[in-house]
Amino acid sequence: MDMRATYESIGADYDDVLRRLGSDALVERFAKKFLQDQSFANLKSALAEGDAEAAFLAAHTLKGICMNLGLSNLTGPAVQITEELRGAETIGRAPELFPAVGEQYDKTVAALSA
């Protein structure tokens, strides 16, 4: 798998993650681990249940993982939903922001799974 091409195909920042991790092999290894992460599923569940605290934790975790992996295409929407949920007692507008997260998440998973 050509990770640089994969990252470019989704609008992610390969050079950023390569600087951070130091080798193509590590980028690929950690990008593949992203596919096993449950943060997105947890966010979706928490929103469906109306649990603002759990949704915030899941969104914040997803945002951090995306930032660390240079998945800038997904980082932006993850930041938006995280900030909407930060300190919130209700899920507020988070369900309105979730489709953008889902779209980029699906795009990222498809590219990393290919």
Phi and psi restraints in degrees (range 20) as a CNS / XPLOR table:
assign (resid 1 and name C) (resid 2 and name N)
       (resid 2 and name CA) (resid 2 and name C) 1.0 -90.5 20.0 2
assign (resid 2 and name N) (resid 2 and name CA)
       (resid 2 and name C) (resid 3 and name N) 1.0 98.9 20.0 2
assign (resid 2 and name C) (resid 3 and name N)
       (resid 3 and name CA) (resid 3 and name C) 1.0 -64.0 20.0 2
assign (resid 3 and name N) (resid 3 and name CA)
       (resid 3 and name C) (resid 4 and name N) 1.0 -36.0 20.0 2
assign (resid 3 and name C) (resid 4 and name N)
       (resid 4 and name CA) (resid 4 and name C) 1.0 -60.8 20.0 2
assign (resid 4 and name N) (resid 4 and name CA)
       (resid 4 and name C) (resid 5 and name N) 1.0 -46.5 20.0 2
assign (resid 4 and name C) (resid 5 and name N)
       (resid 5 and name CA) (resid 5 and name C) 1.0 -64.0 20.0 2
assign (resid 5 and name N) (resid 5 and name CA)
       (resid 5 and name C) (resid 6 and name N) 1.0 -38.5 20.0 2
assign (resid 5 and name C) (resid 6 and name N)
       (resid 6 and name CA) (resid 6 and name C) 1.0 -62.0 20.0 2
assign (resid 6 and name N) (resid 6 and name CA)
       (resid 6 and name C) (resid 7 and name N) 1.0 -49.1 20.0 2
assign (resid 6 and name C) (resid 7 and name N)
       (resid 7 and name CA) (resid 7 and name C) 1.0 -60.5 20.0 2
assign (resid 7 and name N) (resid 7 and name CA)
       (resid 7 and name C) (resid 8 and name N) 1.0 -44.6 20.0 2
assign (resid 7 and name C) (resid 8 and name N)
       (resid 8 and name CA) (resid 8 and name C) 1.0 -63.0 20.0 2
assign (resid 8 and name N) (resid 8 and name CA)
       (resid 8 and name C) (resid 9 and name N) 1.0 -35.4 20.0 2
assign (resid 8 and name C) (resid 9 and name N)
       (resid 9 and name CA) (resid 9 and name C) 1.0 -66.0 20.0 2
assign (resid 9 and name N) (resid 9 and name CA)
       (resid 9 and name C) (resid 10 and name N) 1.0 -22.5 20.0 2
assign (resid 9 and name C) (resid 10 and name N)
       (resid 10 and name CA) (resid 10 and name C) 1.0 -108.6 20.0 2
assign (resid 10 and name N) (resid 10 and name CA)
       (resid 10 and name C) (resid 11 and name N) 1.0 1.1 20.0 2
assign (resid 10 and name C) (resid 11 and name N)
       (resid 11 and name CA) (resid 11 and name C) 1.0 79.5 20.0 2
assign (resid 11 and name N) (resid 11 and name CA)
       (resid 11 and name C) (resid 12 and name N) 1.0 26.5 20.0 2
assign (resid 11 and name C) (resid 12 and name N)
       (resid 12 and name CA) (resid 12 and name C) 1.0 -95.1 20.0 2
assign (resid 12 and name N) (resid 12 and name CA)
       (resid 12 and name C) (resid 13 and name N) 1.0 167.5 20.0 2
assign (resid 12 and name C) (resid 13 and name N)
       (resid 13 and name CA) (resid 13 and name C) 1.0 -103.4 20.0 2
assign (resid 13 and name N) (resid 13 and name CA)
       (resid 13 and name C) (resid 14 and name N) 1.0 88.4 20.0 2
assign (resid 13 and name C) (resid 14 and name N)
       (resid 14 and name CA) (resid 14 and name C) 1.0 -65.0 20.0 2
assign (resid 14 and name N) (resid 14 and name CA)
       (resid 14 and name C) (resid 15 and name N) 1.0 -41.4 20.0 2
assign (resid 14 and name C) (resid 15 and name N)
       (resid 15 and name CA) (resid 15 and name C) 1.0 -61.9 20.0 2
assign (resid 15 and name N) (resid 15 and name CA)
       (resid 15 and name C) (resid 16 and name N) 1.0 -36.0 20.0 2
assign (resid 15 and name C) (resid 16 and name N)
       (resid 16 and name CA) (resid 16 and name C) 1.0 -61.9 20.0 2
assign (resid 16 and name N) (resid 16 and name CA)
       (resid 16 and name C) (resid 17 and name N) 1.0 -50.8 20.0 2
assign (resid 16 and name C) (resid 17 and name N)
       (resid 17 and name CA) (resid 17 and name C) 1.0 -69.8 20.0 2
assign (resid 17 and name N) (resid 17 and name CA)
       (resid 17 and name C) (resid 18 and name N) 1.0 -33.4 20.0 2
assign (resid 17 and name C) (resid 18 and name N)
       (resid 18 and name CA) (resid 18 and name C) 1.0 -64.5 20.0 2
assign (resid 18 and name N) (resid 18 and name CA)
       (resid 18 and name C) (resid 19 and name N) 1.0 -41.4 20.0 2
assign (resid 18 and name C) (resid 19 and name N)
       (resid 19 and name CA) (resid 19 and name C) 1.0 -61.1 20.0 2
assign (resid 19 and name N) (resid 19 and name CA)
       (resid 19 and name C) (resid 20 and name N) 1.0 -41.0 20.0 2
assign (resid 19 and name C) (resid 20 and name N)
       (resid 20 and name CA) (resid 20 and name C) 1.0 -70.0 20.0 2
assign (resid 20 and name N) (resid 20 and name CA)
       (resid 20 and name C) (resid 21 and name N) 1.0 -45.0 20.0 2
assign (resid 20 and name C) (resid 21 and name N)
       (resid 21 and name CA) (resid 21 and name C) 1.0 -93.1 20.0 2
assign (resid 21 and name N) (resid 21 and name CA)
       (resid 21 and name C) (resid 22 and name N) 1.0 -24.2 20.0 2
assign (resid 21 and name C) (resid 22 and name N)
       (resid 22 and name CA) (resid 22 and name C) 1.0 90.9 20.0 2
assign (resid 22 and name N) (resid 22 and name CA)
       (resid 22 and name C) (resid 23 and name N) 1.0 -15.2 20.0 2
assign (resid 22 and name C) (resid 23 and name N)
       (resid 23 and name CA) (resid 23 and name C) 1.0 -154.0 20.0 2
assign (resid 23 and name N) (resid 23 and name CA)
       (resid 23 and name C) (resid 24 and name N) 1.0 152.9 20.0 2
assign (resid 23 and name C) (resid 24 and name N)
       (resid 24 and name CA) (resid 24 and name C) 1.0 -59.8 20.0 2
assign (resid 24 and name N) (resid 24 and name CA)
       (resid 24 and name C) (resid 25 and name N) 1.0 -39.1 20.0 2
assign (resid 24 and name C) (resid 25 and name N)
       (resid 25 and name CA) (resid 25 and name C) 1.0 -62.1 20.0 2
assign (resid 25 and name N) (resid 25 and name CA)
       (resid 25 and name C) (resid 26 and name N) 1.0 -42.0 20.0 2
assign (resid 25 and name C) (resid 26 and name N)
       (resid 26 and name CA) (resid 26 and name C) 1.0 -69.6 20.0 2
assign (resid 26 and name N) (resid 26 and name CA)
       (resid 26 and name C) (resid 27 and name N) 1.0 -37.4 20.0 2
assign (resid 26 and name C) (resid 27 and name N)
       (resid 27 and name CA) (resid 27 and name C) 1.0 -60.0 20.0 2
assign (resid 27 and name N) (resid 27 and name CA)
       (resid 27 and name C) (resid 28 and name N) 1.0 -48.3 20.0 2
assign (resid 27 and name C) (resid 28 and name N)
       (resid 28 and name CA) (resid 28 and name C) 1.0 -62.8 20.0 2
assign (resid 28 and name N) (resid 28 and name CA)
       (resid 28 and name C) (resid 29 and name N) 1.0 -43.1 20.0 2
assign (resid 28 and name C) (resid 29 and name N)
       (resid 29 and name CA) (resid 29 and name C) 1.0 -58.9 20.0 2
assign (resid 29 and name N) (resid 29 and name CA)
       (resid 29 and name C) (resid 30 and name N) 1.0 -49.0 20.0 2
assign (resid 29 and name C) (resid 30 and name N)
       (resid 30 and name CA) (resid 30 and name C) 1.0 -75.2 20.0 2
assign (resid 30 and name N) (resid 30 and name CA)
       (resid 30 and name C) (resid 31 and name N) 1.0 -32.0 20.0 2
assign (resid 30 and name C) (resid 31 and name N)
       (resid 31 and name CA) (resid 31 and name C) 1.0 -64.2 20.0 2
assign (resid 31 and name N) (resid 31 and name CA)
       (resid 31 and name C) (resid 32 and name N) 1.0 -39.1 20.0 2
assign (resid 31 and name C) (resid 32 and name N)
       (resid 32 and name CA) (resid 32 and name C) 1.0 -65.9 20.0 2
assign (resid 32 and name N) (resid 32 and name CA)
       (resid 32 and name C) (resid 33 and name N) 1.0 -34.7 20.0 2
assign (resid 32 and name C) (resid 33 and name N)
       (resid 33 and name CA) (resid 33 and name C) 1.0 -65.7 20.0 2
assign (resid 33 and name N) (resid 33 and name CA)
       (resid 33 and name C) (resid 34 and name N) 1.0 -28.7 20.0 2
assign (resid 33 and name C) (resid 34 and name N)
       (resid 34 and name CA) (resid 34 and name C) 1.0 -55.7 20.0 2
assign (resid 34 and name N) (resid 34 and name CA)
       (resid 34 and name C) (resid 35 and name N) 1.0 -35.8 20.0 2
assign (resid 34 and name C) (resid 35 and name N)
       (resid 35 and name CA) (resid 35 and name C) 1.0 -63.0 20.0 2
assign (resid 35 and name N) (resid 35 and name CA)
       (resid 35 and name C) (resid 36 and name N) 1.0 -21.4 20.0 2
assign (resid 35 and name C) (resid 36 and name N)
       (resid 36 and name CA) (resid 36 and name C) 1.0 -95.5 20.0 2
assign (resid 36 and name N) (resid 36 and name CA)
       (resid 36 and name C) (resid 37 and name N) 1.0 -11.0 20.0 2
assign (resid 36 and name C) (resid 37 and name N)
       (resid 37 and name CA) (resid 37 and name C) 1.0 -67.6 20.0 2
assign (resid 37 and name N) (resid 37 and name CA)
       (resid 37 and name C) (resid 38 and name N) 1.0 140.5 20.0 2
assign (resid 37 and name C) (resid 38 and name N)
       (resid 38 and name CA) (resid 38 and name C) 1.0 -100.5 20.0 2
assign (resid 38 and name N) (resid 38 and name CA)
       (resid 38 and name C) (resid 39 and name N) 1.0 6.0 20.0 2
assign (resid 38 and name C) (resid 39 and name N)
       (resid 39 and name CA) (resid 39 and name C) 1.0 -57.9 20.0 2
assign (resid 39 and name N) (resid 39 and name CA)
       (resid 39 and name C) (resid 40 and name N) 1.0 -44.1 20.0 2
assign (resid 39 and name C) (resid 40 and name N)
       (resid 40 and name CA) (resid 40 and name C) 1.0 -64.1 20.0 2
assign (resid 40 and name N) (resid 40 and name CA)
       (resid 40 and name C) (resid 41 and name N) 1.0 -46.8 20.0 2
assign (resid 40 and name C) (resid 41 and name N)
       (resid 41 and name CA) (resid 41 and name C) 1.0 -61.2 20.0 2
assign (resid 41 and name N) (resid 41 and name CA)
       (resid 41 and name C) (resid 42 and name N) 1.0 -40.0 20.0 2
assign (resid 41 and name C) (resid 42 and name N)
       (resid 42 and name CA) (resid 42 and name C) 1.0 -65.3 20.0 2
assign (resid 42 and name N) (resid 42 and name CA)
       (resid 42 and name C) (resid 43 and name N) 1.0 -39.5 20.0 2
assign (resid 42 and name C) (resid 43 and name N)
       (resid 43 and name CA) (resid 43 and name C) 1.0 -62.8 20.0 2
assign (resid 43 and name N) (resid 43 and name CA)
       (resid 43 and name C) (resid 44 and name N) 1.0 -47.6 20.0 2
assign (resid 43 and name C) (resid 44 and name N)
       (resid 44 and name CA) (resid 44 and name C) 1.0 -58.4 20.0 2
assign (resid 44 and name N) (resid 44 and name CA)
       (resid 44 and name C) (resid 45 and name N) 1.0 -45.5 20.0 2
assign (resid 44 and name C) (resid 45 and name N)
       (resid 45 and name CA) (resid 45 and name C) 1.0 -63.1 20.0 2
assign (resid 45 and name N) (resid 45 and name CA)
       (resid 45 and name C) (resid 46 and name N) 1.0 -46.9 20.0 2
assign (resid 45 and name C) (resid 46 and name N)
       (resid 46 and name CA) (resid 46 and name C) 1.0 -63.3 20.0 2
assign (resid 46 and name N) (resid 46 and name CA)
       (resid 46 and name C) (resid 47 and name N) 1.0 -39.0 20.0 2
assign (resid 46 and name C) (resid 47 and name N)
       (resid 47 and name CA) (resid 47 and name C) 1.0 -65.1 20.0 2
assign (resid 47 and name N) (resid 47 and name CA)
       (resid 47 and name C) (resid 48 and name N) 1.0 -42.1 20.0 2
assign (resid 47 and name C) (resid 48 and name N)
       (resid 48 and name CA) (resid 48 and name C) 1.0 -62.5 20.0 2
assign (resid 48 and name N) (resid 48 and name CA)
       (resid 48 and name C) (resid 49 and name N) 1.0 -33.0 20.0 2
assign (resid 48 and name C) (resid 49 and name N)
       (resid 49 and name CA) (resid 49 and name C) 1.0 -87.2 20.0 2
assign (resid 49 and name N) (resid 49 and name CA)
       (resid 49 and name C) (resid 50 and name N) 1.0 -8.0 20.0 2
assign (resid 49 and name C) (resid 50 and name N)
       (resid 50 and name CA) (resid 50 and name C) 1.0 72.6 20.0 2
assign (resid 50 and name N) (resid 50 and name CA)
       (resid 50 and name C) (resid 51 and name N) 1.0 24.0 20.0 2
assign (resid 50 and name C) (resid 51 and name N)
       (resid 51 and name CA) (resid 51 and name C) 1.0 -93.9 20.0 2
assign (resid 51 and name N) (resid 51 and name CA)
       (resid 51 and name C) (resid 52 and name N) 1.0 95.9 20.0 2
assign (resid 51 and name C) (resid 52 and name N)
       (resid 52 and name CA) (resid 52 and name C) 1.0 -63.1 20.0 2
assign (resid 52 and name N) (resid 52 and name CA)
       (resid 52 and name C) (resid 53 and name N) 1.0 -40.2 20.0 2
assign (resid 52 and name C) (resid 53 and name N)
       (resid 53 and name CA) (resid 53 and name C) 1.0 -65.8 20.0 2
assign (resid 53 and name N) (resid 53 and name CA)
       (resid 53 and name C) (resid 54 and name N) 1.0 -47.6 20.0 2
assign (resid 53 and name C) (resid 54 and name N)
       (resid 54 and name CA) (resid 54 and name C) 1.0 -65.3 20.0 2
assign (resid 54 and name N) (resid 54 and name CA)
       (resid 54 and name C) (resid 55 and name N) 1.0 -37.4 20.0 2
assign (resid 54 and name C) (resid 55 and name N)
       (resid 55 and name CA) (resid 55 and name C) 1.0 -64.4 20.0 2
assign (resid 55 and name N) (resid 55 and name CA)
       (resid 55 and name C) (resid 56 and name N) 1.0 -42.1 20.0 2
assign (resid 55 and name C) (resid 56 and name N)
       (resid 56 and name CA) (resid 56 and name C) 1.0 -61.0 20.0 2
assign (resid 56 and name N) (resid 56 and name CA)
       (resid 56 and name C) (resid 57 and name N) 1.0 -47.3 20.0 2
assign (resid 56 and name C) (resid 57 and name N)
       (resid 57 and name CA) (resid 57 and name C) 1.0 -60.0 20.0 2
assign (resid 57 and name N) (resid 57 and name CA)
       (resid 57 and name C) (resid 58 and name N) 1.0 -43.0 20.0 2
assign (resid 57 and name C) (resid 58 and name N)
       (resid 58 and name CA) (resid 58 and name C) 1.0 -67.1 20.0 2
assign (resid 58 and name N) (resid 58 and name CA)
       (resid 58 and name C) (resid 59 and name N) 1.0 -43.6 20.0 2
assign (resid 58 and name C) (resid 59 and name N)
       (resid 59 and name CA) (resid 59 and name C) 1.0 -64.9 20.0 2
assign (resid 59 and name N) (resid 59 and name CA)
       (resid 59 and name C) (resid 60 and name N) 1.0 -41.3 20.0 2
assign (resid 59 and name C) (resid 60 and name N)
       (resid 60 and name CA) (resid 60 and name C) 1.0 -65.0 20.0 2
assign (resid 60 and name N) (resid 60 and name CA)
       (resid 60 and name C) (resid 61 and name N) 1.0 -41.2 20.0 2
assign (resid 60 and name C) (resid 61 and name N)
       (resid 61 and name CA) (resid 61 and name C) 1.0 -64.3 20.0 2
assign (resid 61 and name N) (resid 61 and name CA)
       (resid 61 and name C) (resid 62 and name N) 1.0 -45.9 20.0 2
assign (resid 61 and name C) (resid 62 and name N)
       (resid 62 and name CA) (resid 62 and name C) 1.0 -59.8 20.0 2
assign (resid 62 and name N) (resid 62 and name CA)
       (resid 62 and name C) (resid 63 and name N) 1.0 -44.3 20.0 2
assign (resid 62 and name C) (resid 63 and name N)
       (resid 63 and name CA) (resid 63 and name C) 1.0 -58.9 20.0 2
assign (resid 63 and name N) (resid 63 and name CA)
       (resid 63 and name C) (resid 64 and name N) 1.0 -46.3 20.0 2
assign (resid 63 and name C) (resid 64 and name N)
       (resid 64 and name CA) (resid 64 and name C) 1.0 -63.1 20.0 2
assign (resid 64 and name N) (resid 64 and name CA)
       (resid 64 and name C) (resid 65 and name N) 1.0 -42.1 20.0 2
assign (resid 64 and name C) (resid 65 and name N)
       (resid 65 and name CA) (resid 65 and name C) 1.0 -63.3 20.0 2
assign (resid 65 and name N) (resid 65 and name CA)
       (resid 65 and name C) (resid 66 and name N) 1.0 -44.9 20.0 2
assign (resid 65 and name C) (resid 66 and name N)
       (resid 66 and name CA) (resid 66 and name C) 1.0 -62.3 20.0 2
assign (resid 66 and name N) (resid 66 and name CA)
       (resid 66 and name C) (resid 67 and name N) 1.0 -41.3 20.0 2
assign (resid 66 and name C) (resid 67 and name N)
       (resid 67 and name CA) (resid 67 and name C) 1.0 -63.7 20.0 2
assign (resid 67 and name N) (resid 67 and name CA)
       (resid 67 and name C) (resid 68 and name N) 1.0 -44.8 20.0 2
assign (resid 67 and name C) (resid 68 and name N)
       (resid 68 and name CA) (resid 68 and name C) 1.0 -65.1 20.0 2
assign (resid 68 and name N) (resid 68 and name CA)
       (resid 68 and name C) (resid 69 and name N) 1.0 -31.5 20.0 2
assign (resid 68 and name C) (resid 69 and name N)
       (resid 69 and name CA) (resid 69 and name C) 1.0 -93.6 20.0 2
assign (resid 69 and name N) (resid 69 and name CA)
       (resid 69 and name C) (resid 70 and name N) 1.0 3.0 20.0 2
assign (resid 69 and name C) (resid 70 and name N)
       (resid 70 and name CA) (resid 70 and name C) 1.0 69.5 20.0 2
assign (resid 70 and name N) (resid 70 and name CA)
       (resid 70 and name C) (resid 71 and name N) 1.0 21.2 20.0 2
assign (resid 70 and name C) (resid 71 and name N)
       (resid 71 and name CA) (resid 71 and name C) 1.0 -83.9 20.0 2
assign (resid 71 and name N) (resid 71 and name CA)
       (resid 71 and name C) (resid 72 and name N) 1.0 66.1 20.0 2
assign (resid 71 and name C) (resid 72 and name N)
       (resid 72 and name CA) (resid 72 and name C) 1.0 -61.9 20.0 2
assign (resid 72 and name N) (resid 72 and name CA)
       (resid 72 and name C) (resid 73 and name N) 1.0 -27.8 20.0 2
assign (resid 72 and name C) (resid 73 and name N)
       (resid 73 and name CA) (resid 73 and name C) 1.0 -61.6 20.0 2
assign (resid 73 and name N) (resid 73 and name CA)
       (resid 73 and name C) (resid 74 and name N) 1.0 -33.1 20.0 2
assign (resid 73 and name C) (resid 74 and name N)
       (resid 74 and name CA) (resid 74 and name C) 1.0 -97.7 20.0 2
assign (resid 74 and name N) (resid 74 and name CA)
       (resid 74 and name C) (resid 75 and name N) 1.0 -22.8 20.0 2
assign (resid 74 and name C) (resid 75 and name N)
       (resid 75 and name CA) (resid 75 and name C) 1.0 -60.5 20.0 2
assign (resid 75 and name N) (resid 75 and name CA)
       (resid 75 and name C) (resid 76 and name N) 1.0 -46.2 20.0 2
assign (resid 75 and name C) (resid 76 and name N)
       (resid 76 and name CA) (resid 76 and name C) 1.0 -55.1 20.0 2
assign (resid 76 and name N) (resid 76 and name CA)
       (resid 76 and name C) (resid 77 and name N) 1.0 -55.6 20.0 2
assign (resid 76 and name C) (resid 77 and name N)
       (resid 77 and name CA) (resid 77 and name C) 1.0 -63.1 20.0 2
assign (resid 77 and name N) (resid 77 and name CA)
       (resid 77 and name C) (resid 78 and name N) 1.0 -34.1 20.0 2
assign (resid 77 and name C) (resid 78 and name N)
       (resid 78 and name CA) (resid 78 and name C) 1.0 -66.7 20.0 2
assign (resid 78 and name N) (resid 78 and name CA)
       (resid 78 and name C) (resid 79 and name N) 1.0 -38.1 20.0 2
assign (resid 78 and name C) (resid 79 and name N)
       (resid 79 and name CA) (resid 79 and name C) 1.0 -63.6 20.0 2
assign (resid 79 and name N) (resid 79 and name CA)
       (resid 79 and name C) (resid 80 and name N) 1.0 -44.7 20.0 2
assign (resid 79 and name C) (resid 80 and name N)
       (resid 80 and name CA) (resid 80 and name C) 1.0 -59.8 20.0 2
assign (resid 80 and name N) (resid 80 and name CA)
       (resid 80 and name C) (resid 81 and name N) 1.0 -46.7 20.0 2
assign (resid 80 and name C) (resid 81 and name N)
       (resid 81 and name CA) (resid 81 and name C) 1.0 -72.0 20.0 2
assign (resid 81 and name N) (resid 81 and name CA)
       (resid 81 and name C) (resid 82 and name N) 1.0 -33.7 20.0 2
assign (resid 81 and name C) (resid 82 and name N)
       (resid 82 and name CA) (resid 82 and name C) 1.0 -61.8 20.0 2
assign (resid 82 and name N) (resid 82 and name CA)
       (resid 82 and name C) (resid 83 and name N) 1.0 -46.2 20.0 2
assign (resid 82 and name C) (resid 83 and name N)
       (resid 83 and name CA) (resid 83 and name C) 1.0 -68.4 20.0 2
assign (resid 83 and name N) (resid 83 and name CA)
       (resid 83 and name C) (resid 84 and name N) 1.0 -32.5 20.0 2
assign (resid 83 and name C) (resid 84 and name N)
       (resid 84 and name CA) (resid 84 and name C) 1.0 -63.2 20.0 2
assign (resid 84 and name N) (resid 84 and name CA)
       (resid 84 and name C) (resid 85 and name N) 1.0 -35.3 20.0 2
assign (resid 84 and name C) (resid 85 and name N)
       (resid 85 and name CA) (resid 85 and name C) 1.0 -91.5 20.0 2
assign (resid 85 and name N) (resid 85 and name CA)
       (resid 85 and name C) (resid 86 and name N) 1.0 -15.1 20.0 2
assign (resid 85 and name C) (resid 86 and name N)
       (resid 86 and name CA) (resid 86 and name C) 1.0 -58.3 20.0 2
assign (resid 86 and name N) (resid 86 and name CA)
       (resid 86 and name C) (resid 87 and name N) 1.0 119.1 20.0 2
assign (resid 86 and name C) (resid 87 and name N)
       (resid 87 and name CA) (resid 87 and name C) 1.0 70.5 20.0 2
assign (resid 87 and name N) (resid 87 and name CA)
       (resid 87 and name C) (resid 88 and name N) 1.0 6.9 20.0 2
assign (resid 87 and name C) (resid 88 and name N)
       (resid 88 and name CA) (resid 88 and name C) 1.0 -81.1 20.0 2
assign (resid 88 and name N) (resid 88 and name CA)
       (resid 88 and name C) (resid 89 and name N) 1.0 146.2 20.0 2
assign (resid 88 and name C) (resid 89 and name N)
       (resid 89 and name CA) (resid 89 and name C) 1.0 -93.7 20.0 2
assign (resid 89 and name N) (resid 89 and name CA)
       (resid 89 and name C) (resid 90 and name N) 1.0 -19.8 20.0 2
assign (resid 89 and name C) (resid 90 and name N)
       (resid 90 and name CA) (resid 90 and name C) 1.0 -127.7 20.0 2
assign (resid 90 and name N) (resid 90 and name CA)
       (resid 90 and name C) (resid 91 and name N) 1.0 167.0 20.0 2
assign (resid 90 and name C) (resid 91 and name N)
       (resid 91 and name CA) (resid 91 and name C) 1.0 -77.3 20.0 2
assign (resid 91 and name N) (resid 91 and name CA)
       (resid 91 and name C) (resid 92 and name N) 1.0 -9.5 20.0 2
assign (resid 91 and name C) (resid 92 and name N)
       (resid 92 and name CA) (resid 92 and name C) 1.0 49.7 20.0 2
assign (resid 92 and name N) (resid 92 and name CA)
       (resid 92 and name C) (resid 93 and name N) 1.0 -127.8 20.0 2
assign (resid 92 and name C) (resid 93 and name N)
       (resid 93 and name CA) (resid 93 and name C) 1.0 -86.5 20.0 2
assign (resid 93 and name N) (resid 93 and name CA)
       (resid 93 and name C) (resid 94 and name N) 1.0 3.7 20.0 2
assign (resid 93 and name C) (resid 94 and name N)
       (resid 94 and name CA) (resid 94 and name C) 1.0 -54.3 20.0 2
assign (resid 94 and name N) (resid 94 and name CA)
       (resid 94 and name C) (resid 95 and name N) 1.0 -41.2 20.0 2
assign (resid 94 and name C) (resid 95 and name N)
       (resid 95 and name CA) (resid 95 and name C) 1.0 -60.1 20.0 2
assign (resid 95 and name N) (resid 95 and name CA)
       (resid 95 and name C) (resid 96 and name N) 1.0 -29.1 20.0 2
assign (resid 95 and name C) (resid 96 and name N)
       (resid 96 and name CA) (resid 96 and name C) 1.0 -71.9 20.0 2
assign (resid 96 and name N) (resid 96 and name CA)
       (resid 96 and name C) (resid 97 and name N) 1.0 -28.5 20.0 2
assign (resid 96 and name C) (resid 97 and name N)
       (resid 97 and name CA) (resid 97 and name C) 1.0 -86.8 20.0 2
assign (resid 97 and name N) (resid 97 and name CA)
       (resid 97 and name C) (resid 98 and name N) 1.0 -20.2 20.0 2
assign (resid 97 and name C) (resid 98 and name N)
       (resid 98 and name CA) (resid 98 and name C) 1.0 -61.1 20.0 2
assign (resid 98 and name N) (resid 98 and name CA)
       (resid 98 and name C) (resid 99 and name N) 1.0 -38.7 20.0 2
assign (resid 98 and name C) (resid 99 and name N)
       (resid 99 and name CA) (resid 99 and name C) 1.0 -57.2 20.0 2
assign (resid 99 and name N) (resid 99 and name CA)
       (resid 99 and name C) (resid 100 and name N) 1.0 -35.4 20.0 2
assign (resid 99 and name C) (resid 100 and name N)
       (resid 100 and name CA) (resid 100 and name C) 1.0 -67.2 20.0 2
assign (resid 100 and name N) (resid 100 and name CA)
       (resid 100 and name C) (resid 101 and name N) 1.0 -37.3 20.0 2
assign (resid 100 and name C) (resid 101 and name N)
       (resid 101 and name CA) (resid 101 and name C) 1.0 -64.6 20.0 2
assign (resid 101 and name N) (resid 101 and name CA)
       (resid 101 and name C) (resid 102 and name N) 1.0 -48.5 20.0 2
assign (resid 101 and name C) (resid 102 and name N)
       (resid 102 and name CA) (resid 102 and name C) 1.0 -59.6 20.0 2
assign (resid 102 and name N) (resid 102 and name CA)
       (resid 102 and name C) (resid 103 and name N) 1.0 -41.8 20.0 2
assign (resid 102 and name C) (resid 103 and name N)
       (resid 103 and name CA) (resid 103 and name C) 1.0 -61.3 20.0 2
assign (resid 103 and name N) (resid 103 and name CA)
       (resid 103 and name C) (resid 104 and name N) 1.0 -48.0 20.0 2
assign (resid 103 and name C) (resid 104 and name N)
       (resid 104 and name CA) (resid 104 and name C) 1.0 -71.5 20.0 2
assign (resid 104 and name N) (resid 104 and name CA)
       (resid 104 and name C) (resid 105 and name N) 1.0 -33.9 20.0 2
assign (resid 104 and name C) (resid 105 and name N)
       (resid 105 and name CA) (resid 105 and name C) 1.0 -62.9 20.0 2
assign (resid 105 and name N) (resid 105 and name CA)
       (resid 105 and name C) (resid 106 and name N) 1.0 -49.4 20.0 2
assign (resid 105 and name C) (resid 106 and name N)
       (resid 106 and name CA) (resid 106 and name C) 1.0 -60.2 20.0 2
assign (resid 106 and name N) (resid 106 and name CA)
       (resid 106 and name C) (resid 107 and name N) 1.0 -41.5 20.0 2
assign (resid 106 and name C) (resid 107 and name N)
       (resid 107 and name CA) (resid 107 and name C) 1.0 -62.5 20.0 2
assign (resid 107 and name N) (resid 107 and name CA)
       (resid 107 and name C) (resid 108 and name N) 1.0 -42.1 20.0 2
assign (resid 107 and name C) (resid 108 and name N)
       (resid 108 and name CA) (resid 108 and name C) 1.0 -67.8 20.0 2
assign (resid 108 and name N) (resid 108 and name CA)
       (resid 108 and name C) (resid 109 and name N) 1.0 -46.5 20.0 2
assign (resid 108 and name C) (resid 109 and name N)
       (resid 109 and name CA) (resid 109 and name C) 1.0 -61.7 20.0 2
assign (resid 109 and name N) (resid 109 and name CA)
       (resid 109 and name C) (resid 110 and name N) 1.0 -43.3 20.0 2
assign (resid 109 and name C) (resid 110 and name N)
       (resid 110 and name CA) (resid 110 and name C) 1.0 -60.7 20.0 2
assign (resid 110 and name N) (resid 110 and name CA)
       (resid 110 and name C) (resid 111 and name N) 1.0 -43.7 20.0 2
assign (resid 110 and name C) (resid 111 and name N)
       (resid 111 and name CA) (resid 111 and name C) 1.0 -67.4 20.0 2
assign (resid 111 and name N) (resid 111 and name CA)
       (resid 111 and name C) (resid 112 and name N) 1.0 -43.0 20.0 2
assign (resid 111 and name C) (resid 112 and name N)
       (resid 112 and name CA) (resid 112 and name C) 1.0 -72.7 20.0 2
assign (resid 112 and name N) (resid 112 and name CA)
       (resid 112 and name C) (resid 113 and name N) 1.0 -21.8 20.0 2
assign (resid 112 and name C) (resid 113 and name N)
       (resid 113 and name CA) (resid 113 and name C) 1.0 -85.6 20.0 2
assign (resid 113 and name N) (resid 113 and name CA)
       (resid 113 and name C) (resid 114 and name N) 1.0 -16.6 20.0 2
